[in-house]
Amino acid sequence: MSSPAQRLARQQPRLLDSLYRAAAEPEHWQAVLHRLVDVLDARSARLLIMDRKAASVQTGVVINHSEHYYRQYVDHYVNLCPWRPELSRKPNGQLYSTYLDFSCRQPDFLKSEFFNEWARPQGIHHGMLGTVYQDPDCTVQLLIQRTREPGHFTAEETRAMNSLVPHLQHVCALRRFYEDQQIRSGAIARSAEHLGRPFLLLDDALKVVYVSPAAETLISTSPVMHLRQDTLRWCDSTVRQHFRSACAQAARAPEGHATPAAPLRTHCPTLGDLWVSILPVHGDDVPLLFTPRRAFVAVSLQPIASRPRVSRECLQQLFALTPAEADVAARLAEGQKIADIAAANCTRESTVRTHLKHLFQKTGSQSQADLVRCVLTSPALQQHH
């Protein structure tokens, strides 16, 4: 009868096929773990995507653990595992037998809270684990468990598994790159759809990750701003402070609450007055395994003389507004304050606020900022006068 290590060697071509499929299709990780469990006479397996310090689990692929026990592990027992402190000091890129390679001996493990309250009810007595991938954002660990009957993972089995680790690292890196590009591309597409004008895309660290051609041309001809080391820099300190504060707030906005900041108006000697609009953006919904959901900030740049205006008629049709309500909504989206709207229409501020209440009801908005977001992301913005 062949040993698990021998079976692993024979199964390696099929394992690698499933593994490299997982680089593009995360659901293939299930097949990889099932095959490993089968050839190693194991009970269960977990691929954990954790934070950089491996202190908490972000996502994971799990087989042969119930949801109940997996949630217990993620929420509590992950940091009670007797091997985890020592694992953090071991070299990455290797798997280790819990029986052979850790200072916590088996009798001590069998006395631990981790074993008696989490592992023993599932029949888990032995393991093989290690950090198979790490980058500045995440740590990926593979854990394979056995019951008592097959015995501990041997040095031969550990060596056989470690021959697969370089492939695991490569696939993790490919998947991380693929997911990062998916999220970024989705955020760029959403920004282009919603803004339809010169814009930049910033990540949650406020570093520029994309500049539209029109924005690149505009920045290169403006003396009030410039790009340096992936950062949009403003010469005026007041504008710079306002801009960074608004971008930081947008980067913290939870997904589904894309509320824009009030547009910033600044003067450029070569372009005239310039509108700077800041909007939270998230990438398209994609199956993410290795990459946490990321926030982006879209920054639109538009000279006021050529800035697209909001179509009042379109707003009336979209939300069943009266002409007065549509005018108030459009003026707010264009950066005017309530007092300015009242003065422009020769009416009282209380009248404008009454229109605002009606606008909240008709558009489903919860606040003035939410109303502005609704208008700025509607087809009404795409129409020019």
Secondary structure, 3 states (H helix, E strand, C coil): CCCHHHHHHHHHHHHHHHHHHCCCCCCHHHHHHHHHHHHCCCCEEEEEEECCCCCCEEEEEEECCCHHHHHHHHHCHHHHCCCHHHHCCCCCCCCEECCCCCCCCHHHHHHCHHHHHHHHHHCCCEEEEEEEEECCCCEEEEEEEECCCCCCCCHHHHHHHHCCHHHHHHHHHHHHHHHHHHHHHHHHHHHHHHHCCCEEEECCCCCEEEECHHHHHHHHCCCCEEEECCEEEECCHHHHHHHHHHHHHHHCCCCCCCCCCCCEEEEECCCEEEEEEEEEEECCCCCCCCCCCCEEEEEEEEEHHHCCCCCHHHHHHHHCCCHHHHHHHHHHHCCCCHHHHHHHCCCCHHHHHHHHHHHHHHHCCCCHHHHHHHHHCCHHHHCCC
